[in-house]
Amino acid sequence: MTLPSWITAQLVVNVVVNLLMVHVVLVMCAYLVMAERKISAYIQDRIGPNRVGFDFGLPFLAFLKGCLGLGQPLADGVKFILKEDFTPSRVDKVLFTLAPIIIIVPALIGFVVIPWGGVWNCPDIHVPLIHATIKGGPVHVAGAHVGIGIVYLLAVASLGVYGVTLGGWASNNKYSFLGGLRATAQMLSYEIPMGLALLSVLLVYGSVAPDSIVRHQATSGWGVLAQPLAAVIFFIAIMAEGNRAPFDNAEAEQELVGGYHTEYSAMRFALFFLAEYAHLVTSSAFLVLLFFGGYHLPLIPGLSPDDVGFLAVIAKMVVYLTKVILVVCFMMVVRWTIPRLRYDQVMAMAWQFVIPVALVQVVAVSVMVYLGRTSTLEMGVVNVGLFVLTWLASPLIPKTTSNHKLPLYGSRFSPVPGERVLTQSSEAMALEDRPMQGSLPA
């Protein structure tokens, strides 16, 4: 039997990689939630989840009880499924239901162009039931081999904000609405430096094909060595795009209760949660692709773009996923180390600092490309010079803000004329540093 011409080995590999990686990403999201809880516990000198195993309360599975708490993500998933899915009476029910779907879909389709395993020399594939053969050959181990993969990633990444905005607006809640507005303004602001940082590295790579970018780094050095300033700008931008702390002003529990997902519960809330971590995985894979060599590791055999064996493909996928997990864990450490920025500070940081620096970076890289001086050492020296220049010029950048403290009439710091405000306690216990002495009768 002769198969249609469009059924090729590349198509078969694309389908298999898509089916495999969507499950890998979903499992990673589940265990990244647990990893974040453990990391936050270690930073705060706690233990974190360590009880739930896989015994399900069954005696014959008692040996799986505890199991380092690895059953916690499963328990969380069951909890979300069994909780009541409540819909407030005055919401826009159609958009209220569509918003979680709209935010999760871009998060789960962005990774399809990531070159997880490079190129594989696929043998002929025999289909036994119909006695047909699919001719093998070199195939790209990715969900889709797209020549403009970087453009696709940018387009898909910018769609996630629609789910946030619709969820905030459809909830008929002022706090949710403010969260949606914040997310929209933040995304518009940080798309600019992200695009500029991306442009500066693409000028050097000379291609928007993901596999070509990895090959260039394998031969000329990783992008983070040549353009560390662009890597930092890109890292800041993807954290702001994903509403991760210290840029999580769209949620900001102290100000907006829960932000855009305040009114959500059960699995619809879980979809927002899942989309955030799926976006982390995709954006980290994007960062690894551009600046950390993708699946490449220097001086280690089997991880070169020219290694096309099956074992080499497996090793490359393991290396790529390991790099992604390390980047995500670093984002988690940043979240639990740096306090949240005020919203006006987030916007001022974008327009008064990050965007100007990104513009200078693009101009400097363009000049270097025009002069033909694009080696890793030369580009690294220029980036270090730009960093020093930015550090020296930062005090000269005008810092304007409309967020001034207003005196509260009659308060401790702005008393009514002629009145003396006393805030000190008259209790002996409160005035005594030594508790035993303060508790004795006068």
Protein Blocks (a to p, Z undefined) as FASTA:
>chain_A
ZZdfklcfklmmmmmmmmmmmmmmmmmmmmmmmmmmmmmmmmnopnbjakbccknopakl
mmmggjlolmmmmmmmmmmmmpccdddfkbcfklmmmmmmmmmmmmmmmmmmpcfklpad
ddddddfklopacdeddddddfbdcfklmmmmmmmmmmmmmmmmmmmmmnopaklmmmmm
mmmmmmmmmmmmmmmmmmmmmmmnopabfklmmmmmmmnopfklmmmmlmmmmmmmmmmm
nopafklmmnommlnonommlmggcjllmmmmmmmmmmmmmmmmmmmmmmnopjacehia
hiafklccfklmmmmmmmmmmmmmmmmmmmmmmmmmmccddfklmmmmmmmmmmmmmmmm
mmmmmmmmmnopabfklmmmmmmmmmmmmmmmmmmpccddfbdcdddehiaklccehiac
dfbdfbfklmpmblklmmpcZZ
